[in-house]
């Protein structure tokens, strides 16, 4: 593996564009979302014809009010200046539970009630109460299952990826991708060690981490990240920053990953050589890096490819899938990304699609560029994954230039 050095031009490749209407609207989401998240289920489950006894209605309304005011307060204390892990756990859990309850209050609250009405099942009050119990039961099942999915060691997803420009000597190269580990308020040091054991069992040539290592500084989450030092690869272990590093002293994470034996690809590349053929392995800082104000941090593809032979195939690490526009324009062969979590809690993926061109899996862009988007190895915030399982990805690179059998 050859290190080509680091080039970081002073100017950004893509000037900041004027905020769109959607972005301006998103500014009001933190104010509106908690109200909708708790008021809608409260109304649908307690006050639309159920006629619960007064103590039940009052107690239920009080619980929803507690969620409405407690969730933002806990999240502010957990993720704000105080960084209180216990408060973060409470706030994140309430956020996930509120989202699931909101979703299924609408779906079952409307569709099931309509179906029962059309079928003429029971009286109006009975139908309303049936819907309430159905929503509460569905929410409980999904949260229990989603918690188990979030805390388990991810399943390994295997796929072959053919790159037309990949030389025969590199056919069968094994690339393992982990991303979005999000070490955070819930201590997952043992989970981290088991993830690393799973990665090592895959006997990778190249192991990649495409960012969002943790929520919190490197000093604070060191114990959870420490098992990454045990990851083995025959060629290299490489890493790029994600947007969450820039919320938590990104340079500290770059330094820690270097200390743990990983190669931070900050707008530069390495050359992976095997069997007389060469693959360029490049990486860029996250697209949010420049706005972080950290000196020298920016996403700069030209710097990452500076000095590389343009005839060689390129594997690019970029945290966010939306970097694919620049990658395709530069003729990158394969971009590896994370960030989306596959939506994490259904149906949040519809909102993710407003910001990202791909949610999960392999997709084609431009004339020759492939993008693989991982659903992520860990979880952010709410400790739930509903219809969006985590993954450790094994990509076996294939060449179309193998010699014909004799």
ROGULO-855969 format. One record per residue (C-alpha): x, y, z; residue in one letter. Coordinates in Angstrom, 3 decimals. Example, Ala and Ser with C-alpha at 12.3 -4.5 7.8 and 13.67 -1.06 7.14 Angstrom:
2
east=12.300; north=-4.500; up=7.800; type=a
east=13.670; north=-1.060; up=7.140; type=s
This chain:
406
east=0.000; north=0.000; up=0.000; type=x
east=1.483; north=3.327; up=-1.080; type=x
east=0.672; north=6.657; up=0.587; type=x
east=0.529; north=9.503; up=-1.914; type=x
east=0.442; north=12.290; up=0.682; type=x
east=-2.159; north=14.900; up=1.432; type=x
east=-3.257; north=17.791; up=-0.738; type=x
east=-5.742; north=20.301; up=0.632; type=x
east=-6.329; north=23.308; up=-1.612; type=x
east=-7.586; north=26.414; up=0.119; type=x
east=-10.735; north=26.804; up=-1.946; type=x
east=-13.770; north=24.587; up=-1.632; type=x
east=-14.901; north=22.659; up=-4.683; type=x
east=-18.554; north=23.551; up=-4.321; type=x
east=-19.591; north=26.992; up=-3.091; type=x
east=-22.404; north=27.032; up=-0.584; type=x
east=-25.727; north=27.400; up=-2.304; type=x
east=-28.527; north=29.587; up=-1.116; type=x
east=-30.822; north=27.782; up=1.345; type=x
east=-33.786; north=26.229; up=-0.376; type=x
east=-37.376; north=26.638; up=0.751; type=x
east=-37.203; north=23.139; up=2.213; type=x
east=-34.194; north=24.053; up=4.327; type=x
east=-35.865; north=27.210; up=5.563; type=x
east=-38.946; north=25.188; up=6.457; type=x
east=-36.776; north=22.670; up=8.326; type=x
east=-35.789; north=25.413; up=10.765; type=x
east=-39.264; north=25.223; up=12.268; type=x
east=-39.320; north=21.436; up=12.608; type=x
east=-37.829; north=21.387; up=16.154; type=x
east=-40.748; north=23.554; up=17.280; type=x
east=-43.564; north=21.816; up=15.417; type=x
east=-42.441; north=18.159; up=15.493; type=x
east=-42.736; north=17.490; up=19.269; type=x
east=-46.257; north=18.906; up=19.325; type=x
east=-47.401; north=16.728; up=16.416; type=x
east=-45.506; north=13.708; up=17.727; type=x
east=-47.429; north=13.637; up=21.004; type=x
east=-50.646; north=15.570; up=20.335; type=x
east=-51.754; north=13.435; up=17.377; type=x
east=-51.568; north=10.060; up=19.211; type=x
east=-53.143; north=11.633; up=22.292; type=x
east=-56.124; north=12.785; up=20.248; type=x
east=-56.404; north=9.621; up=18.152; type=x
east=-56.170; north=7.168; up=21.057; type=x
east=-58.013; north=9.003; up=23.815; type=x
east=-60.396; north=11.580; up=22.424; type=x
east=-61.984; north=10.332; up=19.183; type=x
east=-65.024; north=8.471; up=20.416; type=x
east=-63.442; north=6.087; up=22.932; type=x
east=-65.327; north=7.657; up=25.871; type=x
east=-62.814; north=6.354; up=28.392; type=x
east=-63.637; north=6.790; up=32.091; type=x
east=-62.461; north=10.218; up=33.242; type=x
east=-59.503; north=8.909; up=35.343; type=x
east=-58.240; north=6.937; up=32.322; type=x
east=-58.576; north=9.909; up=29.971; type=x
east=-56.842; north=12.250; up=32.419; type=x
east=-54.010; north=9.829; up=33.168; type=x
east=-53.447; north=9.114; up=29.482; type=x
east=-53.450; north=12.796; up=28.597; type=x
east=-50.976; north=13.462; up=31.407; type=x
east=-48.620; north=10.801; up=30.016; type=x
east=-48.703; north=12.365; up=26.568; type=x
east=-48.084; north=15.798; up=28.098; type=x
east=-45.113; north=14.345; up=29.956; type=x
east=-43.747; north=13.073; up=26.655; type=x
east=-44.366; north=16.408; up=24.945; type=x
east=-42.462; north=18.443; up=27.521; type=x
east=-40.059; north=15.802; up=28.823; type=x
east=-38.620; north=14.711; up=25.463; type=x
east=-37.284; north=18.114; up=24.325; type=x
east=-35.991; north=18.887; up=27.812; type=x
east=-34.165; north=15.566; up=28.120; type=x
east=-32.696; north=15.876; up=24.622; type=x
east=-31.531; north=19.430; up=25.318; type=x
east=-29.787; north=18.319; up=28.511; type=x
east=-28.404; north=15.196; up=26.851; type=x
east=-27.188; north=16.633; up=23.555; type=x
east=-26.667; north=20.276; up=24.502; type=x
east=-23.842; north=21.837; up=26.458; type=x
east=-24.315; north=19.616; up=29.498; type=x
east=-23.948; north=16.374; up=27.523; type=x
east=-25.657; north=14.302; up=30.211; type=x
east=-25.746; north=10.723; up=28.967; type=x
east=-28.692; north=9.641; up=31.137; type=x
east=-30.780; north=12.529; up=29.885; type=x
east=-29.779; north=11.710; up=26.299; type=x
east=-30.909; north=8.109; up=26.745; type=x
east=-34.296; north=9.230; up=28.078; type=x
east=-34.790; north=11.854; up=25.373; type=x
east=-33.688; north=9.581; up=22.527; type=x
east=-35.896; north=6.732; up=23.742; type=x
east=-38.911; north=9.030; up=23.987; type=x
east=-38.185; north=10.331; up=20.485; type=x
east=-38.157; north=6.819; up=19.016; type=x
east=-41.207; north=5.685; up=20.958; type=x
east=-43.089; north=8.851; up=20.039; type=x
east=-42.295; north=8.421; up=16.341; type=x
east=-43.536; north=4.820; up=16.278; type=x
east=-46.665; north=5.694; up=18.234; type=x
east=-47.355; north=8.684; up=15.966; type=x
east=-46.907; north=6.604; up=12.808; type=x
east=-49.174; north=3.768; up=13.819; type=x
east=-51.767; north=6.043; up=15.415; type=x
east=-52.255; north=7.545; up=11.990; type=x
east=-52.080; north=4.294; up=10.008; type=x
east=-54.236; north=2.109; up=12.231; type=x
east=-56.251; north=5.025; up=13.555; type=x
east=-57.511; north=5.760; up=10.071; type=x
east=-57.294; north=2.521; up=8.097; type=x
east=-58.395; north=0.061; up=10.774; type=x
east=-61.225; north=2.273; up=11.931; type=x
east=-62.396; north=2.680; up=8.347; type=x
east=-62.238; north=-1.071; up=7.775; type=x
east=-64.194; north=-1.805; up=10.948; type=x
east=-66.799; north=0.790; up=10.035; type=x
east=-67.231; north=-0.559; up=6.511; type=x
east=-67.512; north=-4.089; up=7.897; type=x
east=-70.089; north=-2.924; up=10.435; type=x
east=-68.148; north=-4.389; up=13.364; type=x
east=-69.455; north=-3.272; up=16.763; type=x
east=-70.640; north=0.110; up=17.946; type=x
east=-68.699; north=3.324; up=17.351; type=x
east=-67.172; north=3.331; up=20.852; type=x
east=-66.138; north=-0.326; up=20.552; type=x
east=-64.432; north=0.322; up=17.213; type=x
east=-62.587; north=3.338; up=18.615; type=x
east=-61.331; north=1.358; up=21.618; type=x
east=-60.331; north=-1.583; up=19.414; type=x
east=-58.188; north=0.773; up=17.338; type=x
east=-56.561; north=2.192; up=20.479; type=x
east=-55.577; north=-1.234; up=21.773; type=x
east=-54.378; north=-2.287; up=18.329; type=x
east=-52.135; north=0.783; up=18.091; type=x
east=-50.718; north=0.310; up=21.580; type=x
east=-50.076; north=-3.388; up=20.942; type=x
east=-48.422; north=-2.772; up=17.588; type=x
east=-46.242; north=-0.028; up=19.076; type=x
east=-45.133; north=-2.264; up=21.949; type=x
east=-44.222; north=-5.117; up=19.595; type=x
east=-42.326; north=-2.869; up=17.168; type=x
east=-40.394; north=-1.112; up=19.926; type=x
east=-39.395; north=-4.393; up=21.556; type=x
east=-38.302; north=-5.870; up=18.230; type=x
east=-36.670; north=-2.617; up=17.129; type=x
east=-34.622; north=-2.406; up=20.328; type=x
east=-33.352; north=-5.962; up=19.858; type=x
east=-32.450; north=-5.174; up=16.223; type=x
east=-30.567; north=-2.040; up=17.221; type=x
east=-28.515; north=-3.720; up=19.948; type=x
east=-27.612; north=-6.924; up=18.085; type=x
east=-24.376; north=-7.459; up=16.187; type=x
east=-25.302; north=-6.656; up=12.564; type=x
east=-25.755; north=-9.371; up=10.008; type=x
east=-23.149; north=-9.569; up=7.257; type=x
east=-24.376; north=-8.520; up=3.829; type=x
east=-22.281; north=-10.011; up=1.012; type=x
east=-22.274; north=-8.968; up=-2.629; type=x
east=-20.023; north=-9.091; up=-5.684; type=x
east=-19.375; north=-5.769; up=-7.407; type=x
east=-17.918; north=-5.754; up=-10.909; type=x
east=-15.796; north=-2.758; up=-11.832; type=x
east=-15.080; north=-2.582; up=-15.574; type=x
east=-11.687; north=-0.940; up=-15.071; type=x
east=-10.492; north=-3.285; up=-12.318; type=x
east=-7.440; north=-5.304; up=-13.352; type=x
east=-7.410; north=-9.091; up=-13.202; type=x
east=-4.814; north=-9.065; up=-10.444; type=x
east=-7.321; north=-7.413; up=-8.116; type=x
east=-10.213; north=-9.762; up=-8.882; type=x
east=-11.665; north=-11.124; up=-5.653; type=x
east=-10.401; north=-8.258; up=-3.503; type=x
east=-12.389; north=-8.368; up=-0.247; type=x
east=-13.568; north=-4.991; up=1.037; type=x
east=-15.415; north=-4.783; up=4.365; type=x
east=-17.454; north=-1.679; up=5.124; type=x
east=-18.569; north=-0.552; up=8.563; type=x
east=-20.039; north=2.871; up=9.185; type=x
east=-22.200; north=4.921; up=11.533; type=x
east=-21.159; north=3.034; up=14.661; type=x
east=-22.393; north=6.026; up=16.694; type=x
east=-20.809; north=5.098; up=20.008; type=x
east=-22.786; north=7.198; up=22.428; type=x
east=-24.697; north=7.509; up=25.707; type=x
east=-25.500; north=3.788; up=25.820; type=x
east=-22.187; north=2.059; up=26.547; type=x
east=-21.548; north=-0.383; up=23.691; type=x
east=-17.917; north=-1.367; up=24.305; type=x
east=-18.803; north=-5.084; up=24.342; type=x
east=-20.939; north=-4.679; up=21.220; type=x
east=-18.018; north=-2.898; up=19.549; type=x
east=-15.685; north=-5.793; up=20.351; type=x
east=-18.146; north=-8.314; up=18.885; type=x
east=-18.502; north=-6.220; up=15.723; type=x
east=-14.735; north=-6.256; up=15.319; type=x
east=-14.648; north=-10.037; up=15.806; type=x
east=-17.234; north=-10.406; up=13.042; type=x
east=-15.189; north=-8.174; up=10.735; type=x
east=-12.042; north=-10.193; up=11.401; type=x
east=-13.831; north=-13.426; up=10.511; type=x
east=-14.401; north=-12.031; up=6.997; type=x
east=-10.636; north=-12.005; up=6.254; type=x
east=-10.737; north=-8.671; up=4.468; type=x
east=-8.037; north=-7.159; up=2.326; type=x
east=-9.350; north=-3.670; up=2.985; type=x
east=-11.549; north=-2.500; up=5.862; type=x
east=-13.318; north=0.862; up=5.562; type=x
east=-15.119; north=3.024; up=8.106; type=x
east=-17.049; north=5.819; up=6.426; type=x
east=-17.631; north=8.012; up=9.439; type=x
east=-20.015; north=8.904; up=12.254; type=x
east=-17.929; north=6.901; up=14.667; type=x
east=-19.546; north=8.372; up=17.742; type=x
east=-21.691; north=11.009; up=19.394; type=x
east=-19.310; north=12.680; up=21.799; type=x
east=-15.632; north=13.503; up=21.841; type=x
east=-12.889; north=10.958; up=21.268; type=x
east=-11.805; north=11.307; up=24.880; type=x
east=-15.313; north=10.603; up=26.132; type=x
east=-16.034; north=7.611; up=23.844; type=x
east=-12.515; north=6.151; up=23.725; type=x
east=-13.450; north=2.954; up=25.578; type=x
east=-16.186; north=2.133; up=23.067; type=x
east=-13.961; north=2.875; up=20.068; type=x
east=-10.890; north=1.059; up=21.428; type=x
east=-11.841; north=-2.377; up=19.982; type=x
east=-11.385; north=-0.906; up=16.482; type=x
east=-7.655; north=-1.354; up=17.093; type=x
east=-8.186; north=-5.131; up=16.883; type=x
east=-9.603; north=-5.058; up=13.337; type=x
east=-7.388; north=-6.931; up=10.869; type=x
east=-6.900; north=-6.386; up=7.133; type=x
east=-4.225; north=-7.774; up=4.840; type=x
east=-3.749; north=-4.413; up=3.078; type=x
east=-5.161; north=-1.448; up=4.990; type=x
east=-7.761; north=-0.036; up=7.354; type=x
east=-9.033; north=3.346; up=6.168; type=x
east=-11.382; north=5.950; up=7.617; type=x
east=-13.133; north=9.183; up=6.634; type=x
east=-15.010; north=11.653; up=8.801; type=x
east=-18.797; north=11.841; up=9.003; type=x
east=-20.954; north=14.798; up=9.932; type=x
east=-21.215; north=13.727; up=13.578; type=x
east=-17.473; north=14.018; up=14.081; type=x
east=-17.902; north=17.715; up=13.374; type=x
east=-20.299; north=18.003; up=16.296; type=x
east=-17.652; north=16.525; up=18.625; type=x
east=-14.144; north=17.822; up=17.954; type=x
east=-13.461; north=16.022; up=14.681; type=x
east=-9.692; north=16.357; up=14.826; type=x
east=-9.705; north=14.366; up=18.045; type=x
east=-11.410; north=11.496; up=16.222; type=x
east=-8.960; north=11.700; up=13.321; type=x
east=-6.077; north=11.513; up=15.799; type=x
east=-7.624; north=8.624; up=17.742; type=x
east=-8.287; north=6.558; up=14.608; type=x
east=-4.680; north=7.133; up=13.573; type=x
east=-3.599; north=5.990; up=17.027; type=x
east=-5.746; north=2.855; up=16.687; type=x
east=-3.976; north=1.955; up=13.445; type=x
east=-6.502; north=3.246; up=10.931; type=x
east=-5.447; north=5.458; up=8.017; type=x
east=-7.486; north=8.697; up=7.942; type=x
east=-8.038; north=9.542; up=4.267; type=x
east=-8.533; north=13.263; up=4.578; type=x
east=-8.719; north=14.393; up=0.955; type=x
east=-5.980; north=12.041; up=-0.163; type=x
east=-5.495; north=8.529; up=-1.469; type=x
east=-3.523; north=5.321; up=-1.139; type=x
east=-2.553; north=2.840; up=-3.825; type=x
east=-3.470; north=-0.788; up=-3.330; type=x
east=-1.382; north=-3.082; up=-5.526; type=x
east=-1.846; north=-6.793; up=-6.156; type=x
east=-1.014; north=-9.120; up=-9.007; type=x
east=0.493; north=-6.337; up=-11.087; type=x
east=-2.660; north=-4.194; up=-10.925; type=x
east=-3.445; north=-1.105; up=-8.861; type=x
east=-6.540; north=0.332; up=-7.199; type=x
east=-6.727; north=3.933; up=-5.996; type=x
east=-8.363; north=4.085; up=-2.553; type=x
east=-9.363; north=7.697; up=-1.896; type=x
east=-11.285; north=9.504; up=0.804; type=x
east=-12.771; north=12.933; up=1.439; type=x
east=-13.887; north=14.774; up=4.558; type=x
east=-17.629; north=14.983; up=5.082; type=x
east=-19.474; north=17.672; up=3.138; type=x
east=-20.250; north=19.471; up=6.415; type=x
east=-16.545; north=19.798; up=7.273; type=x
east=-15.976; north=23.249; up=5.834; type=x
east=-18.844; north=24.830; up=7.754; type=x
east=-17.389; north=23.401; up=10.993; type=x
east=-14.716; north=26.090; up=11.012; type=x
east=-11.893; north=23.600; up=11.625; type=x
east=-8.769; north=24.621; up=9.767; type=x
east=-7.991; north=22.359; up=6.814; type=x
east=-11.223; north=20.370; up=7.028; type=x
east=-13.265; north=20.340; up=3.821; type=x
east=-14.511; north=17.867; up=1.207; type=x
east=-12.118; north=18.190; up=-1.719; type=x
east=-12.182; north=15.445; up=-4.337; type=x
east=-9.536; north=17.004; up=-6.569; type=x
east=-7.153; north=17.015; up=-3.615; type=x
east=-7.976; north=13.388; up=-2.842; type=x
east=-7.118; north=12.332; up=-6.407; type=x
east=-4.123; north=14.629; up=-6.887; type=x
east=-1.254; north=12.661; up=-8.414; type=x
east=-3.304; north=9.544; up=-9.137; type=x
east=-3.129; north=7.973; up=-12.597; type=x
east=-6.503; north=8.808; up=-14.236; type=x
east=-6.486; north=5.420; up=-15.981; type=x
east=-6.596; north=3.519; up=-12.682; type=x
east=-9.892; north=2.460; up=-11.066; type=x
east=-10.890; north=4.469; up=-7.992; type=x
east=-12.638; north=3.369; up=-4.805; type=x
east=-13.838; north=6.480; up=-2.953; type=x
east=-14.930; north=6.787; up=0.671; type=x
east=-17.411; north=9.629; up=1.269; type=x
east=-19.732; north=9.632; up=4.262; type=x
east=-22.868; north=10.994; up=2.594; type=x
east=-24.396; north=9.451; up=-0.558; type=x
east=-25.134; north=12.908; up=-1.973; type=x
east=-21.425; north=13.314; up=-2.706; type=x
east=-22.082; north=10.963; up=-5.629; type=x
east=-22.792; north=13.863; up=-8.014; type=x
east=-19.199; north=15.027; up=-7.684; type=x
east=-17.898; north=11.473; up=-7.759; type=x
east=-19.765; north=10.639; up=-10.966; type=x
east=-18.582; north=13.849; up=-12.615; type=x
east=-14.991; north=12.831; up=-11.817; type=x
east=-15.471; north=9.300; up=-13.184; type=x
east=-15.087; north=7.496; up=-9.847; type=x
east=-15.665; north=3.749; up=-10.208; type=x
east=-17.176; north=2.976; up=-6.783; type=x
east=-18.193; north=5.214; up=-3.881; type=x
east=-18.820; north=3.756; up=-0.426; type=x
east=-21.102; north=5.713; up=1.904; type=x
east=-23.282; north=5.446; up=4.993; type=x
east=-25.184; north=8.223; up=6.779; type=x
east=-28.762; north=7.204; up=5.906; type=x
east=-29.172; north=4.285; up=8.362; type=x
east=-31.672; north=2.991; up=5.809; type=x
east=-34.128; north=5.324; up=7.523; type=x
east=-33.573; north=3.514; up=10.876; type=x
east=-37.229; north=3.682; up=11.963; type=x
east=-39.840; north=3.204; up=9.236; type=x
east=-41.213; north=5.305; up=7.588; type=x
east=-38.510; north=7.903; up=8.273; type=x
east=-36.778; north=6.809; up=5.055; type=x
east=-39.179; north=9.049; up=3.101; type=x
east=-37.668; north=12.073; up=4.841; type=x
east=-34.124; north=10.781; up=4.258; type=x
east=-34.862; north=10.622; up=0.530; type=x
east=-35.523; north=14.368; up=0.540; type=x
east=-31.841; north=14.914; up=1.296; type=x
east=-30.042; north=11.889; up=-0.166; type=x
east=-30.107; north=10.261; up=-3.628; type=x
east=-29.892; north=6.710; up=-2.267; type=x
east=-31.124; north=4.979; up=0.875; type=x
east=-29.348; north=1.613; up=0.873; type=x
east=-27.669; north=-0.868; up=-1.429; type=x
east=-25.972; north=-0.593; up=-4.809; type=x
east=-27.012; north=2.054; up=-7.328; type=x
east=-25.698; north=3.368; up=-10.674; type=x
east=-24.858; north=7.007; up=-11.342; type=x
east=-23.498; north=8.643; up=-14.481; type=x
east=-21.763; north=6.596; up=-17.127; type=x
east=-19.716; north=4.256; up=-14.945; type=x
east=-19.998; north=5.214; up=-11.267; type=x
east=-21.444; north=2.824; up=-8.692; type=x
east=-22.564; north=3.855; up=-5.220; type=x
east=-22.932; north=1.471; up=-2.317; type=x
east=-24.877; north=2.925; up=0.608; type=x
east=-24.749; north=1.011; up=3.875; type=x
east=-27.666; north=1.045; up=6.299; type=x
east=-25.059; north=1.543; up=9.017; type=x
east=-23.525; north=-0.672; up=11.672; type=x
east=-24.929; north=1.045; up=14.754; type=x
east=-27.785; north=3.440; up=15.405; type=x
east=-28.144; north=7.138; up=16.124; type=x
east=-30.209; north=8.466; up=19.006; type=x
east=-33.313; north=6.314; up=19.509; type=x
east=-32.144; north=2.760; up=20.311; type=x
east=-34.499; north=1.222; up=17.770; type=x
east=-34.312; north=-0.107; up=14.217; type=x
east=-37.670; north=-0.818; up=12.613; type=x
east=-37.673; north=-2.332; up=9.093; type=x
east=-34.131; north=-0.982; up=8.578; type=x
east=-31.664; north=-3.595; up=9.883; type=x
east=-28.052; north=-2.682; up=10.507; type=x
east=-25.277; north=-4.296; up=8.492; type=x
east=-21.616; north=-5.141; up=8.126; type=x
east=-20.924; north=-5.240; up=4.410; type=x
east=-18.540; north=-7.503; up=2.503; type=x
east=-18.009; north=-6.350; up=-1.078; type=x
east=-15.990; north=-8.671; up=-3.296; type=x
east=-14.609; north=-6.671; up=-6.211; type=x
east=-14.715; north=-8.436; up=-9.560; type=x
east=-12.787; north=-7.780; up=-12.760; type=x
east=-14.144; north=-8.493; up=-16.258; type=x
east=-10.577; north=-8.990; up=-17.516; type=x
east=-9.854; north=-12.484; up=-16.245; type=x
east=-7.860; north=-14.669; up=-18.679; type=x
east=-9.922; north=-17.218; up=-20.567; type=x
east=-9.604; north=-20.758; up=-19.128; type=x
east=-7.347; north=-23.077; up=-21.109; type=x
